[in-house]
Amino acid sequence: MTNETTNAVSLSADEIERYARHIVLRDVGGPGQLKLKRARVLAIGAGGLGAPLLQYLAAAGIGTLGIVDDDVVSLSNLQRQIIHGTPDVGTPKVDSAAAAIARLNPHVNVICHRERVTADNVRALVAGYDVVADGSDNFATRYAVADACFYERKPLVTAALGTFDASLTTLRPFERGPDGTPNPTYRCLFPSPPPPGTVPTCEEAGILGALPGVMGSLMALEVIRAIVGFGEPLVGKLLMVDARSMRFEMLTYGWDPDNPLNGTAALTAG
Amino acid sequence: MSMEAPAAAARIRVNGADELLTASTIAEFLSQRGLDPAGRGIAVARNGQVVPRARWQDEPLGAGDRIEIVHARQGG
């Protein structure tokens, strides 16, 4: 409460009615809703995962939503990327998503980054936000974002899709667990990308449209948790979903001293 | 209960499916399945806990273990 004047954010009567089902929750309440309004969240990709992610974050009243995507809406996106509609085909995805968000919740400030994430721009992009959610469609972006969020000390919620399988985790490797061990990085799970061409993209392999719907919604839940702070985040936990047999498995993973970001060698090099 | 279940027929679960246990370590298990021994793009969990790759050579497999092979995915 040190800086109430510069941080003065309040909820209008309209917002109090809109967010009534959040505000009545003991774990969110008015203070939690104000945290959501003050929050700046960056979504990497406005595709299969980004669509439901952005819709639920917008509906939840995130104050500022950044969207990074350099693509335009195509007809074959619409089977799963439900933030875009048929009239949006040919439109930049950031613009189509921004228009949908404005219809859903005019209280959300949307920042469109119509560009590709690269090693050169990624740190500046994530630095401007409080929480990052990665729903991108390629390994190069995923590693660039995960590394940048480590260096910029930003919580990262990241999900990825196979054809019928998917996974979700939350990364806070710039912090330590209760026993003093650093939290794991993405590279503690997968130290380096698989050889090029060995893992197909959604474009090549296909994807059941409802699966990103589930995973993108779970991403939104993790982002909201990171902002409001209830329950237990998926830090050091990987949720694996196998949609063929509806198998949900929670795996735990820890800091790997061999990882290149905050492993023993990196920490001693300081 | 005559000749059933000899000691050799130990079983494990691999990504939710029942299998015969034929390897004694994670490394041997991956090599039998033709997976990249360097493990690029793969994580392996034994009984719910991801095993760091530095331990793959030594991490034993035993009857009843639950193994998950996690493939890195890029789709979004």
Contacts between the chains, C-beta under 8 A, distances in Angstrom:
chain1	res1	chain2	res2	distance
A	45	B	76	5.0
A	47	B	76	5.3
A	48	B	75	7.3
A	48	B	76	5.9
A	49	B	76	4.7
A	50	B	76	7.0
A	134	B	76	7.6
A	135	B	76	4.2
A	136	B	74	7.8
A	136	B	76	5.0
A	137	B	74	6.3
A	137	B	75	6.0
A	137	B	76	4.3
A	138	B	74	5.2
A	139	B	72	7.3
A	139	B	74	4.7
A	142	B	74	6.2
A	159	B	76	7.5
A	160	B	72	7.4
A	160	B	73	3.9
A	160	B	74	6.1
A	160	B	75	6.1
A	160	B	76	6.7
A	161	B	73	5.8
A	161	B	75	3.5
A	161	B	76	6.3
A	162	B	71	6.9
A	162	B	73	4.7
A	162	B	75	6.3
A	165	B	71	7.7
A	165	B	73	7.1
A	166	B	73	7.1
A	167	B	70	6.8
A	167	B	73	6.6
A	188	B	52	7.6
A	189	B	43	5.0
A	189	B	50	6.6
A	189	B	70	7.5
A	189	B	72	7.8
A	190	B	41	6.3
A	190	B	42	7.8
A	190	B	43	6.3
A	190	B	72	4.5
A	191	B	40	8.0
A	191	B	53	7.4
A	192	B	40	6.1
A	193	B	40	7.4
A	193	B	41	6.9
A	193	B	72	7.2
A	194	B	36	7.9
A	194	B	40	5.0
A	194	B	41	2.6
A	194	B	42	7.8
A	194	B	72	5.6
A	195	B	36	7.8
A	195	B	40	6.0
A	195	B	41	7.4
A	198	B	41	6.5
A	199	B	41	6.1
A	199	B	71	6.9
A	199	B	72	6.4
A	199	B	73	6.7
A	199	B	74	6.0
A	201	B	74	6.3
A	201	B	75	6.2
A	202	B	75	4.0
A	202	B	76	7.3
A	205	B	75	7.7
A	207	B	75	6.1
A	212	B	76	7.5
A	238	B	43	7.9
A	238	B	50	7.2
A	238	B	70	6.9
A	240	B	68	6.7
A	240	B	70	6.3
A	242	B	15	7.4
A	242	B	16	6.9
A	245	B	16	6.4
A	247	B	16	5.2
A	249	B	16	7.7
A	249	B	48	7.8
A	249	B	68	6.1
A	250	B	48	7.3
A	251	B	45	4.5
A	251	B	48	5.9
A	251	B	49	7.1
A	251	B	50	5.7
A	251	B	68	6.1
A	251	B	70	7.1
A	252	B	48	6.2
A	252	B	49	5.3
A	252	B	50	6.9
A	253	B	43	7.3
A	253	B	45	7.7
A	253	B	49	7.4
A	253	B	50	3.7
A	254	B	49	8.0
A	254	B	50	7.5
A	254	B	52	7.7
A	256	B	52	4.7
A	256	B	53	7.9
A	256	B	54	7.7
A	257	B	52	7.9
A	258	B	52	7.0
A	258	B	53	7.7
A	258	B	54	5.7
